[in-house]
Amino acid sequence: MALKQKIIIIFSEILIVFFAVLFIVYFMKDDSSRWQVALGGIGVSAVPLFLLFLKNNPFNIPSLLGYYVLIFCTTYLGSIESFYLKYKWWDSSLHFYKGILVSYIGITLYQVLIPQPVRKGISRWIFFLFLLSLAVTATVLWEIYEFAGDQFFTHTMQRGGNKDTMYDLICGLTGGFLLSLYFSLKTQKIRG
């Protein structure tokens, strides 16, 4: 079994069990906000397991570990342990990190989706826009997720309203912009 497969299995199982225990504890305490988040944590922790069904998993180990870090920081620390409320910088920092992570994952998607001979003729600015667009799209989708969550479940995801949403969008854009710019200027090997 390849190292990537082991990492996916081990980290997914650890997080699934961790969130399952939290789900049971908070369900028994009738803490609906936390057990719902823990249930969601089980789901997002299981997502990488679907990569095991791919013949060749294109995502590298730093991308996978980065995903697990994001899940732990947003779901457990942010929502369950209330870091979003305790530390005003927590939400913006995670959006910045997510922008970086999604742009980094975009490099893999670029290499998988664009055939090698075609990549050589693509401008570095098209590469930049591709990575940045992924980061911005992920940031917007996350804000839609927060809005929907507030409408139907927790009512705690967008406590800052429009101001919170704008800060989150700016931070996600900034993280994605910086990584996209760095890789489009610095690395010829990835593009070609």
Phi and psi restraints in degrees (value plus and minus 20) as a CYANA .aco file:
   2 ALA   PHI     -90.1   -50.1
   2 ALA   PSI     135.7   175.7
   3 LEU   PHI     -78.5   -38.5
   3 LEU   PSI     -61.1   -21.1
   4 LYS   PHI     -80.7   -40.7
   4 LYS   PSI     -61.7   -21.7
   5 GLN   PHI     -84.1   -44.1
   5 GLN   PSI     -61.1   -21.1
   6 LYS   PHI     -82.7   -42.7
   6 LYS   PSI     -63.2   -23.2
   7 ILE   PHI     -82.0   -42.0
   7 ILE   PSI     -64.6   -24.6
   8 ILE   PHI     -81.2   -41.2
   8 ILE   PSI     -67.4   -27.4
   9 ILE   PHI     -84.7   -44.7
   9 ILE   PSI     -68.8   -28.8
  10 ILE   PHI     -84.2   -44.2
  10 ILE   PSI     -72.0   -32.0
  11 PHE   PHI     -87.8   -47.8
  11 PHE   PSI     -59.3   -19.3
  12 SER   PHI     -83.9   -43.9
  12 SER   PSI     -65.2   -25.2
  13 GLU   PHI     -83.3   -43.3
  13 GLU   PSI     -63.3   -23.3
  14 ILE   PHI     -79.5   -39.5
  14 ILE   PSI     -68.5   -28.5
  15 LEU   PHI     -89.0   -49.0
  15 LEU   PSI     -57.7   -17.7
  16 ILE   PHI     -82.5   -42.5
  16 ILE   PSI     -66.4   -26.4
  17 VAL   PHI     -84.4   -44.4
  17 VAL   PSI     -63.9   -23.9
  18 PHE   PHI     -76.9   -36.9
  18 PHE   PSI     -70.6   -30.6
  19 PHE   PHI     -91.0   -51.0
  19 PHE   PSI     -50.0   -10.0
  20 ALA   PHI     -85.2   -45.2
  20 ALA   PSI     -62.2   -22.2
  21 VAL   PHI     -82.8   -42.8
  21 VAL   PSI     -65.2   -25.2
  22 LEU   PHI     -81.4   -41.4
  22 LEU   PSI     -60.5   -20.5
  23 PHE   PHI     -77.6   -37.6
  23 PHE   PSI     -68.7   -28.7
  24 ILE   PHI     -83.0   -43.0
  24 ILE   PSI     -67.1   -27.1
  25 VAL   PHI     -79.9   -39.9
  25 VAL   PSI     -69.8   -29.8
  26 TYR   PHI     -94.7   -54.7
  26 TYR   PSI     -47.7    -7.7
  27 PHE   PHI     -86.8   -46.8
  27 PHE   PSI     -62.1   -22.1
  28 MET   PHI     -87.2   -47.2
  28 MET   PSI     -49.8    -9.8
  29 LYS   PHI    -104.2   -64.2
  29 LYS   PSI     -22.5    17.5
  30 ASP   PHI      39.7    79.7
  30 ASP   PSI      16.2    56.2
  31 ASP   PHI    -115.6   -75.6
  31 ASP   PSI      63.9   103.9
  32 SER   PHI     -82.3   -42.3
  32 SER   PSI     -54.9   -14.9
  33 SER   PHI     -83.1   -43.1
  33 SER   PSI     -65.5   -25.5
  34 ARG   PHI     -96.1   -56.1
  34 ARG   PSI     -57.7   -17.7
  35 TRP   PHI     -89.5   -49.5
  35 TRP   PSI     -49.9    -9.9
  36 GLN   PHI     -87.5   -47.5
  36 GLN   PSI     -60.7   -20.7
  37 VAL   PHI     -85.3   -45.3
  37 VAL   PSI     -62.9   -22.9
  38 ALA   PHI     -82.1   -42.1
  38 ALA   PSI     -59.2   -19.2
  39 LEU   PHI     -83.1   -43.1
  39 LEU   PSI     -62.8   -22.8
  40 GLY   PHI     -82.8   -42.8
  40 GLY   PSI     -56.3   -16.3
  41 GLY   PHI     -82.0   -42.0
  41 GLY   PSI     -56.1   -16.1
  42 ILE   PHI     -81.4   -41.4
  42 ILE   PSI     -66.3   -26.3
  43 GLY   PHI     -82.5   -42.5
  43 GLY   PSI     -69.4   -29.4
  44 VAL   PHI     -91.9   -51.9
  44 VAL   PSI     -44.0    -4.0
  45 SER   PHI     -93.1   -53.1
  45 SER   PSI     -45.5    -5.5
  46 ALA   PHI    -103.8   -63.8
  46 ALA   PSI     -38.0     2.0
  47 VAL   PHI     -73.1   -33.1
  47 VAL   PSI     -66.8   -26.8
  48 PRO   PHI     -82.0   -42.0
  48 PRO   PSI     -39.9     0.1
  49 LEU   PHI     -80.6   -40.6
  49 LEU   PSI     -46.5    -6.5
  50 PHE   PHI     -86.0   -46.0
  50 PHE   PSI     -43.7    -3.7
  51 LEU   PHI     -85.6   -45.6
  51 LEU   PSI     -41.7    -1.7
  52 LEU   PHI     -86.6   -46.6
  52 LEU   PSI     -40.4    -0.4
  53 PHE   PHI    -104.5   -64.5
  53 PHE   PSI     -29.3    10.7
  54 LEU   PHI     -99.4   -59.4
  54 LEU   PSI     121.0   161.0
  55 LYS   PHI     -82.1   -42.1
  55 LYS   PSI     -65.5   -25.5
  56 ASN   PHI    -148.1  -108.1
  56 ASN   PSI      86.8   126.8
  57 ASN   PHI     -93.5   -53.5
  57 ASN   PSI      95.4   135.4
  58 PRO   PHI     -99.6   -59.6
  58 PRO   PSI     -33.9     6.1
  59 PHE   PHI    -102.4   -62.4
  59 PHE   PSI     112.7   152.7
  60 ASN   PHI    -101.1   -61.1
  60 ASN   PSI     149.9   189.9
  61 ILE   PHI     -81.7   -41.7
  61 ILE   PSI     -63.4   -23.4
  62 PRO   PHI     -79.5   -39.5
  62 PRO   PSI     -55.6   -15.6
  63 SER   PHI     -84.3   -44.3
  63 SER   PSI     -64.1   -24.1
  64 LEU   PHI     -84.9   -44.9
  64 LEU   PSI     -67.4   -27.4
  65 LEU   PHI     -83.9   -43.9
  65 LEU   PSI     -58.1   -18.1
  66 GLY   PHI     -80.7   -40.7
  66 GLY   PSI     -57.6   -17.6
  67 TYR   PHI     -84.2   -44.2
  67 TYR   PSI     -67.0   -27.0
  68 TYR   PHI     -83.3   -43.3
  68 TYR   PSI     -57.8   -17.8
  69 VAL   PHI     -82.5   -42.5
  69 VAL   PSI     -64.1   -24.1
  70 LEU   PHI     -81.9   -41.9
  70 LEU   PSI     -63.6   -23.6
  71 ILE   PHI     -82.4   -42.4
  71 ILE   PSI     -66.2   -26.2
  72 PHE   PHI     -83.1   -43.1
  72 PHE   PSI     -64.2   -24.2
  73 CYS   PHI     -90.3   -50.3
  73 CYS   PSI     -58.2   -18.2
  74 THR   PHI     -99.0   -59.0
  74 THR   PSI     -68.0   -28.0
  75 THR   PHI     -99.0   -59.0
  75 THR   PSI     -72.9   -32.9
  76 TYR   PHI    -101.4   -61.4
  76 TYR   PSI     -81.9   -41.9
  77 LEU   PHI     -85.9   -45.9
  77 LEU   PSI     -67.1   -27.1
  78 GLY   PHI     -86.8   -46.8
  78 GLY   PSI     -74.5   -34.5
  79 SER   PHI    -110.0   -70.0
  79 SER   PSI     -70.8   -30.8
  80 ILE   PHI     -94.5   -54.5
  80 ILE   PSI     -63.7   -23.7
  81 GLU   PHI    -108.8   -68.8
  81 GLU   PSI     -17.0    23.0
  82 SER   PHI      44.0    84.0
  82 SER   PSI      11.3    51.3
  83 PHE   PHI     -82.3   -42.3
  83 PHE   PSI     -49.3    -9.3
  84 TYR   PHI     -81.1   -41.1
  84 TYR   PSI     -51.7   -11.7
  85 LEU   PHI    -109.3   -69.3
  85 LEU   PSI     -55.9   -15.9
  86 LYS   PHI     -94.9   -54.9
  86 LYS   PSI     -55.6   -15.6
  87 TYR   PHI    -145.6  -105.6
  87 TYR   PSI      91.4   131.4
  88 LYS   PHI     -82.5   -42.5
  88 LYS   PSI     -47.6    -7.6
  89 TRP   PHI    -101.5   -61.5
  89 TRP   PSI     -32.7     7.3
  90 TRP   PHI     -80.4   -40.4
  90 TRP   PSI     -69.5   -29.5
  91 ASP   PHI     -81.6   -41.6
  91 ASP   PSI     -68.9   -28.9
  92 SER   PHI     -84.2   -44.2
  92 SER   PSI     -58.9   -18.9
  93 SER   PHI     -82.6   -42.6
  93 SER   PSI     -60.8   -20.8
  94 LEU   PHI     -89.6   -49.6
  94 LEU   PSI     -54.8   -14.8
  95 HIS   PHI     -86.9   -46.9
  95 HIS   PSI     -59.3   -19.3
  96 PHE   PHI     -81.7   -41.7
  96 PHE   PSI     -67.4   -27.4
  97 TYR   PHI     -80.8   -40.8
  97 TYR   PSI     -62.4   -22.4
  98 LYS   PHI     -82.7   -42.7
  98 LYS   PSI     -60.2   -20.2
  99 GLY   PHI     -79.9   -39.9
  99 GLY   PSI     -62.4   -22.4
 100 ILE   PHI     -84.7   -44.7
 100 ILE   PSI     -67.7   -27.7
 101 LEU   PHI     -81.5   -41.5
 101 LEU   PSI     -65.0   -25.0
 102 VAL   PHI     -85.8   -45.8
 102 VAL   PSI     -58.8   -18.8
 103 SER   PHI     -83.4   -43.4
 103 SER   PSI     -60.1   -20.1
 104 TYR   PHI     -84.3   -44.3
 104 TYR   PSI     -63.8   -23.8
 105 ILE   PHI     -84.3   -44.3
 105 ILE   PSI     -51.8   -11.8
 106 GLY   PHI     -79.9   -39.9
 106 GLY   PSI     -50.6   -10.6
 107 ILE   PHI     -81.5   -41.5
 107 ILE   PSI     -64.1   -24.1
 108 THR   PHI     -83.7   -43.7
 108 THR   PSI     -65.7   -25.7
 109 LEU   PHI     -80.7   -40.7
 109 LEU   PSI     -60.2   -20.2
 110 TYR   PHI     -79.0   -39.0
 110 TYR   PSI     -66.4   -26.4
 111 GLN   PHI     -87.0   -47.0
 111 GLN   PSI     -52.0   -12.0
 112 VAL   PHI     -98.8   -58.8
 112 VAL   PSI     -60.9   -20.9
 113 LEU   PHI    -104.5   -64.5
 113 LEU   PSI     -48.2    -8.2
 114 ILE   PHI    -125.4   -85.4
 114 ILE   PSI      97.2   137.2
 115 PRO   PHI     -79.5   -39.5
 115 PRO   PSI     128.0   168.0
 116 GLN   PHI     -70.6   -30.6
 116 GLN   PSI     -69.1   -29.1
 117 PRO   PHI     -81.9   -41.9
 117 PRO   PSI     -51.9   -11.9
 118 VAL   PHI     -94.8   -54.8
 118 VAL   PSI     -54.5   -14.5
 119 ARG   PHI     -78.9   -38.9
 119 ARG   PSI     -53.8   -13.8
 120 LYS   PHI     -83.0   -43.0
 120 LYS   PSI     -48.2    -8.2
 121 GLY   PHI    -113.2   -73.2
 121 GLY   PSI     -18.4    21.6
 122 ILE   PHI    -109.5   -69.5
 122 ILE   PSI     111.5   151.5
 123 SER   PHI     -83.3   -43.3
 123 SER   PSI     127.9   167.9
 124 ARG   PHI     -81.6   -41.6
 124 ARG   PSI     -46.0    -6.0
 125 TRP   PHI     -97.5   -57.5
 125 TRP   PSI     -48.8    -8.8
 126 ILE   PHI     -88.6   -48.6
 126 ILE   PSI     -62.0   -22.0
 127 PHE   PHI     -79.5   -39.5
 127 PHE   PSI     -65.8   -25.8
 128 PHE   PHI     -77.7   -37.7
 128 PHE   PSI     -68.7   -28.7
 129 LEU   PHI     -84.4   -44.4
 129 LEU   PSI     -55.5   -15.5
 130 PHE   PHI     -82.0   -42.0
 130 PHE   PSI     -70.1   -30.1
 131 LEU   PHI     -84.6   -44.6
 131 LEU   PSI     -64.7   -24.7
 132 LEU   PHI     -83.7   -43.7
 132 LEU   PSI     -60.7   -20.7
 133 SER   PHI     -81.9   -41.9
 133 SER   PSI     -58.7   -18.7
 134 LEU   PHI     -83.3   -43.3
 134 LEU   PSI     -64.5   -24.5
 135 ALA   PHI     -83.6   -43.6
 135 ALA   PSI     -63.6   -23.6
 136 VAL   PHI     -86.7   -46.7
 136 VAL   PSI     -63.3   -23.3
 137 THR   PHI     -81.5   -41.5
 137 THR   PSI     -64.2   -24.2
 138 ALA   PHI     -82.3   -42.3
 138 ALA   PSI     -58.9   -18.9
 139 THR   PHI     -85.7   -45.7
 139 THR   PSI     -64.0   -24.0
 140 VAL   PHI     -84.6   -44.6
 140 VAL   PSI     -64.7   -24.7
 141 LEU   PHI     -81.8   -41.8
 141 LEU   PSI     -56.7   -16.7
 142 TRP   PHI     -84.8   -44.8
 142 TRP   PSI     -60.4   -20.4
 143 GLU   PHI     -87.0   -47.0
 143 GLU   PSI     -55.3   -15.3
 144 ILE   PHI     -84.6   -44.6
 144 ILE   PSI     -61.6   -21.6
 145 TYR   PHI     -79.4   -39.4
 145 TYR   PSI     -65.3   -25.3
 146 GLU   PHI     -82.2   -42.2
 146 GLU   PSI     -63.0   -23.0
 147 PHE   PHI     -82.6   -42.6
 147 PHE   PSI     -67.2   -27.2
 148 ALA   PHI     -83.1   -43.1
 148 ALA   PSI     -60.6   -20.6
 149 GLY   PHI     -79.8   -39.8
 149 GLY   PSI     -60.4   -20.4
 150 ASP   PHI     -89.4   -49.4
 150 ASP   PSI     -54.4   -14.4
 151 GLN   PHI     -91.6   -51.6
 151 GLN   PSI     -54.1   -14.1
 152 PHE   PHI    -133.9   -93.9
 152 PHE   PSI     -39.1     0.9
 153 PHE   PHI    -149.1  -109.1
 153 PHE   PSI    -106.7   -66.7
 154 THR   PHI    -105.0   -65.0
 154 THR   PSI     -52.1   -12.1
 155 HIS   PHI      42.1    82.1
 155 HIS   PSI       5.9    45.9
 156 THR   PHI    -149.9  -109.9
 156 THR   PSI     -18.6    21.4
 157 MET   PHI    -101.1   -61.1
 157 MET   PSI     -50.4   -10.4
 158 GLN   PHI    -142.3  -102.3
 158 GLN   PSI      39.3    79.3
 159 ARG   PHI     -82.9   -42.9
 159 ARG   PSI     -48.1    -8.1
 160 GLY   PHI    -107.0   -67.0
 160 GLY   PSI     -18.2    21.8
 161 GLY   PHI      42.8    82.8
 161 GLY   PSI    -160.2  -120.2
 162 ASN   PHI     -82.1   -42.1
 162 ASN   PSI     -57.5   -17.5
 163 LYS   PHI     -82.2   -42.2
 163 LYS   PSI     -64.0   -24.0
 164 ASP   PHI     -81.0   -41.0
 164 ASP   PSI     -64.8   -24.8
 165 THR   PHI     -80.6   -40.6
 165 THR   PSI     -64.9   -24.9
 166 MET   PHI     -85.7   -45.7
 166 MET   PSI     -63.1   -23.1
 167 TYR   PHI     -79.9   -39.9
 167 TYR   PSI     -63.4   -23.4
 168 ASP   PHI     -82.0   -42.0
 168 ASP   PSI     -63.8   -23.8
 169 LEU   PHI     -84.0   -44.0
 169 LEU   PSI     -62.2   -22.2
 170 ILE   PHI     -84.7   -44.7
 170 ILE   PSI     -62.5   -22.5
 171 CYS   PHI     -87.2   -47.2
 171 CYS   PSI     -62.7   -22.7
 172 GLY   PHI     -82.9   -42.9
 172 GLY   PSI     -62.7   -22.7
 173 LEU   PHI     -82.0   -42.0
 173 LEU   PSI     -64.5   -24.5
 174 THR   PHI     -83.9   -43.9
 174 THR   PSI     -66.2   -26.2
 175 GLY   PHI     -79.7   -39.7
 175 GLY   PSI     -66.1   -26.1
 176 GLY   PHI     -84.8   -44.8
 176 GLY   PSI     -60.3   -20.3
 177 PHE   PHI     -80.9   -40.9
 177 PHE   PSI     -68.1   -28.1
 178 LEU   PHI     -83.5   -43.5
 178 LEU   PSI     -66.0   -26.0
 179 LEU   PHI     -89.3   -49.3
 179 LEU   PSI     -60.1   -20.1
 180 SER   PHI     -82.1   -42.1
 180 SER   PSI     -64.3   -24.3
 181 LEU   PHI     -84.1   -44.1
 181 LEU   PSI     -65.9   -25.9
 182 TYR   PHI     -77.0   -37.0
 182 TYR   PSI     -72.0   -32.0
 183 PHE   PHI     -92.2   -52.2
 183 PHE   PSI     -48.9    -8.9
 184 SER   PHI     -95.1   -55.1
 184 SER   PSI     -48.6    -8.6
 185 LEU   PHI    -109.7   -69.7
 185 LEU   PSI     -57.0   -17.0
 186 LYS   PHI    -108.7   -68.7
 186 LYS   PSI     -54.0   -14.0
 187 THR   PHI    -135.9   -95.9
 187 THR   PSI      86.4   126.4
 188 GLN   PHI     -99.2   -59.2
 188 GLN   PSI     -53.5   -13.5
 189 LYS   PHI     -80.5   -40.5
 189 LYS   PSI     -60.2   -20.2
 190 ILE   PHI     -86.3   -46.3
 190 ILE   PSI     -64.3   -24.3
 191 ARG   PHI     -91.4   -51.4
 191 ARG   PSI     -58.0   -18.0
